[in-house]
Amino acid sequence: MRFAIASDFHAPDVPDGKERVTSFIKAAESENVDFIIELGDFCRLDSASQIYRDLWNSFGGDKYHVIGNHDMDKYISEEYVNGMGMVRTLLFF
């Protein structure tokens, strides 16, 4: 089993956010990983961040998200879970 993990993209908040996500997806695909995980602080749920969600979802295998502390700056956990299309959740507080 092979997987790739990334953390703290802060994609909409950095000048090269799109390139960071694209590079990660390309590397995961070239390494033929079974699934990818991002460990939080990925992007917001607004329309301007749709590009980052689309890039993430372009990966052909399974994809998982962890809710980061900055993901909770504007959203409650249920809102973020639904907005990111997370299928299963384990919430710890």
C-alpha positions as a printed NumPy array, in Angstrom:
array([[  0.   ,   0.   ,   0.   ],
       [  1.311,   3.425,  -0.969],
       [ -0.082,   6.826,  -0.056],
       [  0.901,  10.492,  -0.098],
       [  0.32 ,  13.008,   2.687],
       [  0.41 ,  16.803,   2.546],
       [ -0.365,  19.434,   5.116],
       [ -1.03 ,  23.143,   5.397],
       [ -1.455,  24.03 ,   1.741],
       [ -3.255,  27.267,   2.688],
       [ -3.888,  27.234,  -1.057],
       [ -5.965,  30.414,  -1.496],
       [ -3.699,  32.411,   0.807],
       [ -0.328,  31.915,  -0.896],
       [  0.728,  33.12 ,  -4.347],
       [  1.62 ,  29.611,  -5.542],
       [ -1.328,  27.754,  -4.004],
       [ -2.507,  26.298,  -7.306],
       [  1.025,  25.129,  -8.141],
       [  1.433,  23.524,  -4.702],
       [ -1.728,  21.458,  -5.057],
       [ -1.003,  20.601,  -8.705],
       [  2.536,  19.501,  -7.856],
       [  1.305,  17.276,  -5.045],
       [ -1.34 ,  15.61 ,  -7.246],
       [  1.158,  15.048, -10.075],
       [  3.699,  13.541,  -7.668],
       [  1.06 ,  11.246,  -6.163],
       [ -0.005,  10.116,  -9.618],
       [  3.563,   9.557, -10.829],
       [  4.302,   7.495,  -7.713],
       [  1.122,   5.495,  -8.313],
       [ -0.105,   5.881,  -4.744],
       [ -3.323,   4.199,  -3.641],
       [ -4.714,   7.239,  -1.832],
       [ -3.908,  10.777,  -0.74 ],
       [ -4.461,  12.584,   2.542],
       [ -4.307,  16.261,   3.41 ],
       [ -3.864,  17.064,   7.063],
       [ -5.835,  20.289,   7.249],
       [ -5.645,  23.974,   6.433],
       [ -6.303,  23.209,   2.781],
       [ -8.772,  25.794,   1.438],
       [-12.018,  27.595,   2.14 ],
       [-15.441,  26.572,   0.883],
       [-16.028,  29.736,  -1.173],
       [-16.252,  29.815,  -4.966],
       [-12.747,  31.299,  -5.264],
       [-11.363,  28.109,  -3.694],
       [-13.243,  25.778,  -6.034],
       [-10.116,  25.425,  -8.21 ],
       [ -8.235,  23.82 ,  -5.306],
       [-11.049,  21.402,  -4.553],
       [-11.256,  20.508,  -8.264],
       [ -7.513,  19.863,  -8.421],
       [ -7.704,  17.685,  -5.321],
       [-10.661,  15.762,  -6.701],
       [ -8.862,  15.181, -10.012],
       [ -6.803,  12.476,  -8.307],
       [ -8.146,   9.116,  -9.46 ],
       [ -7.749,   7.218,  -6.195],
       [ -9.275,   7.677,  -2.772],
       [ -8.9  ,  11.068,  -1.128],
       [ -9.079,  12.003,   2.54 ],
       [ -9.181,  15.273,   4.474],
       [ -8.424,  16.146,   8.056],
       [ -9.96 ,  19.332,   9.389],
       [ -7.255,  21.807,  10.398],
       [ -7.446,  24.579,  12.936],
       [ -7.653,  27.27 ,  10.227],
       [-10.418,  25.336,   8.492],
       [-12.424,  26.047,  11.618],
       [-11.819,  29.828,  11.433],
       [-14.954,  30.37 ,   9.358],
       [-16.84 ,  27.073,   9.512],
       [-18.203,  24.643,  12.051],
       [-17.012,  21.076,  11.585],
       [-20.251,  19.798,  10.015],
       [-20.229,  22.672,   7.515],
       [-16.641,  21.937,   6.479],
       [-17.252,  18.187,   6.281],
       [-20.222,  18.728,   3.968],
       [-18.501,  21.418,   1.905],
       [-15.452,  19.245,   1.282],
       [-17.566,  16.203,   0.467],
       [-16.041,  14.146,   3.239],
       [-17.858,  10.813,   3.314],
       [-16.824,   9.437,   6.699],
       [-15.814,  11.423,   9.709],
       [-14.259,  10.957,  13.092],
       [-14.563,  14.118,  15.121],
       [-12.476,  14.586,  18.25 ],
       [-12.693,  17.682,  20.42 ]])
